[in-house]
Amino acid sequence: MPFRTIIEPFRIQSVAPLRMTTPAQRHEAVVAAGYNLFGLHALDVMIDLLTDSGTGAMSRDQWAAIQHGDESYAGSPSYDIFREAVQNLFPFKHVIPTHQGRAAEKILFTALGGKGKAVPNNTHFDTTRANIEYSGAQAVDLVIAEGRDPANLHPFKGNMDVAALDAFLSSHSGQVPVAFITITNNSGGGQPVSLENLRQTSAVCRRHGVPLFLDACRFAENAWFIREREPGQQDREVADIVREMASLADGMTMSAKKDPMGNIGGWLALNDDALAEQCRNLLILTEGFPTYGGLAGRDLEALAQGLREVVDHDYLRYRIRSTAYLGDALAKAGIPVVQPIGGHAVYLDARALLPHIAPLQYPGQALAVALYESGGVRGCEIGTVMFGRQADGSEKAATLDLVRLAIPRRTYTQSHIDYVIEVCEEVARKAKALRGYRIVAEPAQLRHFTARFAPLA
């Protein structure tokens, strides 16, 4: 429509209250949490942009589908409905449900990982990298150079560096059990991967005899960017683009808490019969029977409906434009953000905004804490806290220090986002006064979830 206003393609039928807090209350809460925003009580957060994973609002039809769920332990018809919905978009032979995406990763890398092996990706996200490294294998990032430059306007900054992948597979022959590509590239700013790059990546992997898997959490957003930005794709249905993306891979992992619109769930899908049997045996050991895999039948039905809704063009147009609304406003205010704006989140460039805070003093954490204390907005550090700790226990600066403002699906209105813009502007005005942090306690893996911090003097 020829209007500037972005209207939501839905109406609100149920609401949840927000607890309004003061700066003093928020300071007390974040101190008690060890300055780790994951440690906050959700009721102490006003606008929660920590993640878009499982935090969206389910539709009327998804809630209706829940009533249709069949809770039979084995052979539930709800599994058949779920499998059909998955295979309609991703026609892989085997569909193995899990309780969420990291369970699919754990099962797959238990089967394929191990010491002496390596798994390349455009950019691994946190749980993917952790599950690879926990198996003893090496996680390798091979995103294009433009993907490491927050200000670069390349339309597909999530692309795999195909030449680097080819060289890596040649130099590590026999050591790579699987290659991955993440769509959209979460760690790199929610940036999409082009269809042409997927074709080239697939061709390289097949030439080397290495299976290619998709980390496909935000597949629909990636397909929409392909439709909007890639020549020759403008008149295609998103669902058809998704099917072509799937045809270029040998399998996938999925957190269904993202684009499939679920509050819980995931799956592992693949074509290899022997590997599927091995993964199902691990599933039974750790998750549940193969026709429910750690989920209730009602969850499977809700995910099946979510898969039908997420490829709707009206929804995707609203989703991408409303995220850009936030990102464009921040950029206009002079706040450095990753460009172009991604699909599910806006990424603040903390290293650029806080150049006086060294990467090993965690500028992303400093910015995330300031946003919460100033306005009750909870974001997520994606930088040296999340990725700085190496497999050998040492630490180095991450490629980027970002703060992700991930927007839950169908949850917040424009006035909420306008408030977030004001909070960001307020924090940017006092950026020079912010100070870094040090870690006072941390676990061996995935430290960003539970580490405790102290501000530097």
N, C-alpha and C positions, 0 to 999 in steps of 0.2 A: 504494500500500500504506500502511496506517495506522502507519508507523514513522518515526522521526526520522532514522535513518541513511540517507545517500545512497549507495546501492551503484551501482558502475559496471555498466552493462549489457553487459559484455564481460569476458573473461578475458585475462590477460597470457600470451603465448606466446614472446615474445622480449624480452630486456632489454639495455640499454646502460649501461655503468658511468658513475658520476659521480666526478669527481676532487675529493676533499675538500681544501680550501685553508685557509690561515690568514689572519688580517687583514693580517699583514705581506706575505704573498705577493700578496694582492689589492691592497694599496696600491701595491706595485711595478708590478703589471700595469696599473693604471689610470693611473699616472703615465706609463708608457711609451706608453699609448694617447692621451696628451694629454687625459686626463679625458673622453674620448668613449667611451661604452660600446659604440658600434658598432665601435670599433677594437680591442676585446678579442679575444683568442683564445678560441674557444668552450670549449676544454678548461679555461680558467681560470674558467668560470662554473659555479656549482653548480645554481641553479634559474634557467632561462632564460625570462624572461617579456618579452623584448624585443618579440616579435611572435607572433601566432598564424598568420602567413602562411607556409605551407609547412613548418611545424615540427611538425605533428601526426603521429600514428602511423597508418599505413595498415592496413586490416583484412586478415584472411586472404583474403577474397574479392577484395580489390583486388590483392593480390600474385598471386593465381591469375589475375586478368584480365591482368596484365602478361605472363604466359606466352602469352596468346592474341594479343598484339599483332602486327600485320602491318606490316612496315617498308617496304612498297612506296612509292616516291617519290610516285607520283600514283595516286589512286583507291583508296587502301587501304580495305579493309572496316572497319578500326578507326575510320576517320573516320565511316562510316555509323552505327556503333554509338554513337559519341560524339554525333553530330548528333541522333540519335533520342532519346538521353537528355536532351539540352538542350531539344529541342522538346517533349518530354513535359511539362516544367515551364514553359518559356518558348517558346510557339509562334510565334516570329518566323520570317519567311520565309527569311532568310539567316543562317547561323551560320558565323563566320569565326574559326578557332582562332588563338591567339597564344601566345607562350611564357610570358607572364604579363600581368597586368592593365594595367600601365603601357604595354605595347606596344599594346594596344587603344586606350588613351587617346591615345597618340602618333599612331596612324593616323587616328583620328576627328578630332582637333583639327588635324592637318595638312590634312585635307579641309575642315573647317568653320570653323577659327579664322582669325585674321588681325587686323591693326590695325583699330581702329574698331569691333570686335565685342565682345560681352559675353556671358558664360555664367553665369546664376544657378543656385544650388544651395541646399539647406538649409544644408549646410556642406561645402565642398570639402576633401578630404584632400590630403596633401602632393603626391603625384605628379600628381593631377588638376589641382590649382592650377598646378603647375609646367609641365605640358604646355600648359595654356591660355595662360599668360603667355608661354611660350617662342614660341608662335605669334604673339604680339603682341596677343592679346585680353585682356580683363579678366575675372577670376574674382570673382563677387559672392556673398556669403553672406546668406541671407534666412531663417534659422531663427527660430522663434517666440521671444518674449522669455523664456519659461520655460526654453528651452534654453541660455540664457546665465547661468542661476543654478544653481550646483552643488547647492544645498540644496533646490531646488524639487522636490516629489514628483509633478509632472505625469506621468501614465503614458506619454505619447508626446511626450517632449521633443525628439525628432528632427523633429517636424512642420515643414513649410514654412509660413512666414507668407504665407498665400494672398493677403491684401489687399496686402501689400508686393510680392508677385510680380506681381499684376495691375497695380499702379501702375508697376512697373519695366518691364513689357512695353509698357505704354502710352507711357511716356516714352522708350523706346528702340526704337520701332517700326522694323523693318528692320535692326536691329543685332544681334539675338539669333538666331543660327543654330540653337540647341538649348538647352533647359533640362534640368537634371539634378536628381535627388533621390537622396540616398545612404541606403541601407538596410542595416544600421542606421547611425546617424549617428556615425561613428568619432570625428571630431574633437570632438564634443560629449559624449563619454562613453559611446559605444556605445548611444545611446538610439534606441528604435524610432520608426517612422512609422506612424500609424494608417491603416487601409484607407480610412476616410472622408476623411482628409487627402489621400491619394493620389487619390481620386476628385475632390476639389475642385481639386487641383493640375492634374490631367489636363484638367478642364473649362476652367480658365483658359487653359492652353496651347493647347488646341484652338480656343478662341474667338479667340485672337490668331494662330492659324496657325503656332505654334511647336512643333516636335516635342519630346516629353518622353522622356528616357532615364533608365534606372535605373543607378546605380552599385550593383550588386546583390551585392557580395561576401559579405554576411552575410544573405542573403535568407531562409534557413530560420529563423534566430534571430529575425528581424523577424516572420516569419509566426507563430512560436510566441507571441511577445508579443501579437500581434493576437488569437490564439486565447484567450490567458489574460486579456487586459485589456479587449478591446473588446466592448461589448454586442452580443449576437446572433451572436458568432463561436465560442462555446464548444464547440459540437458538430461543428464542421467539421474535415475532414482538412487537415493542413498543406499537403499537395500542392495541394489545391483552392484554398486561400488564395493560394498562390504563383501559380497560374495566373491568378487574378483580378488580382493585382498586376501581372502581365505584361500583361494585357489592357488596362490603363490607360496603357500606355507604347507608344512607337514604336520602342524599341530599348533596348539595354543594353550596358554594359561589365562585365567580370567578371574578377576575380582568382580563379582556381580553386584558389588556395592557401589559401583560407579555407573557406567552407562546403562546397564540392565535395570537400574532403578530400584534395586533391592536394599533393604536394611541389613541383610546378611546373605551370604552365599557366594559361590564361585564354582569353577569347574576346570577340569583338564580335558582337552579333546585332542585326538591324534588318529593317525591312520595305521600305524605299525601294530600288527596283531600281537607280536611277542612282547613288545614294550607295554602295550595296553594291559596284557595279562599280568605282567609284573607290577604295574601301577595299581591295578585293582586289588592284588594281594596286599600291597602296602596300605591301600585305602581301608580294607577290612580291618587291618591291624590298628590303624590310627584314627579313622573317621567313622566308618560304619559300612553297612551293606551297600553294594554298588548301585542300588536303585534309590538310595536316599543320601548316602555320603555325608552324614553329619547335619543334614537339613530335615526339617519337618516337611511333610507333603504340601502343607499350605504355603511354605516358603517357595517350593518348586513352582507351584501354580502362580504365585505373585511374580516370580522372575520371568516366567513364560509370557505373562501379560506385559511386563516391563520391556521385554525385547520387541514386542510389537509396537509399543508406544515410542521407543527411543529413536526409531528411524523415520518418524513423522517429520516432514519438512517444516511445518509451522513451529513445532517444538524446537527443532535444531536452530532455525533462524533466530528465534527468541533467545535461546541459550547462548549462542555465540555473540549476538549483538549486545545482550545485557552484560556479558563479561567485558566486552570491549568498552561499554559505557563507563565502567569503573576505571579500566586501564587508561583510556583516552583522557579522562578527567584528571587523573594523577599526573600523566605526562604533561598535560597543559599547565598544571600547577608547578611544573619544574621538578617533580619527584622522579628520580630515575627508575624506570621499570623495564623489564625485558620486552623487547619489541621483535616482531609484531605481537600483539596481545594473543595469548593462548586461548584455549577453549574452555577449560574448567576453572581457571584461576588467573589472577594477576600476580606477577612476581616482582617484588620490590628489590632493586639492586642495592643491598645494604652496604656492600663494599664501596660503591660510588657515593652513596649518601653519607657514609661515615668513614671518610678516608683516614681520619685520625685514629681509628681503632684497627689495629693489626689483625690479619685473619686468624691468628692463633689466640686472639683475645675475643673472638666470636662476635663480629659486628652484626651478624644476622640475629643472634640471640639478644643482643642489646636492643636492636630495633623492634623485635617481636615483643619483648617485655615492655618497652615504652608504649607501644600501641595498646597493650592491655591496660597498663596503669593509667594512660591518658583517657581512654574512652571505652574500655571493656571489650575491645576487639581482639579476639584470639586468632592469631595466624600461626604459621609453622616455619621454623628455621629450616632451610634446605641449603646447607653449606658445610662449613668446617666442623660444626658439631655433629652433623649427620654423617658426613663422609670423610672427615679428617683422620680418624683412627684407622691405621693400616692393619692388615692381617697379622703382621709380626708384632703388633702392640705399639709401634711407633706412631707418630702423628705428623701430618703435614697439611698445609693449607689446601682446601678443596679448590677445584677449578673456579667456582663461583660461590659467592656468599649472598644468598637470596632469602627473602621472607615471602612465603607463598600465602596469598589470600585466596583460599579455595572456596568456591561458591556452591553450597549445597543446592541440589536440583529442586526447583519449584518450592523454595522455602522462604526466601526473603523478597521483599518488595523494593521498588525503586527508592522509597524514602529511607529504608535501611541502608541501601548502598550510598545514598547521598550523605548519610551520617558517617559511614566509613570514610568517605572522601574527606569530610571535615576533620576527622580524627587524624588521618594521615597528614593532612596539611598542618595541623597543630604540632605533631611530632617533628615534621620536617623543619618547622621554624626553630625548634630548640635542638636540632641535630648536633650542633657543635658541643652542647653540654652533656651529651650522652657519653657514658663510659663503658669499657669492655667488661668481660666476665672471665672468671676462671672456674674450672670444674673441680668440685670438692669431693665428689663421689660418682662412680660410673660403673656399669656392668661391662662384661667382656664383649658382648655383641649388642648392636642396636642401642647404643648408649643414649641416643636422643630421647627415647621414651621415658627413661627413669633416672637419668643423671641429675645431680643437684649442683647448683651453681652459687657463686658468691660474686658480688660486684667488685671490680678493682677499685682501689683507692685512687 
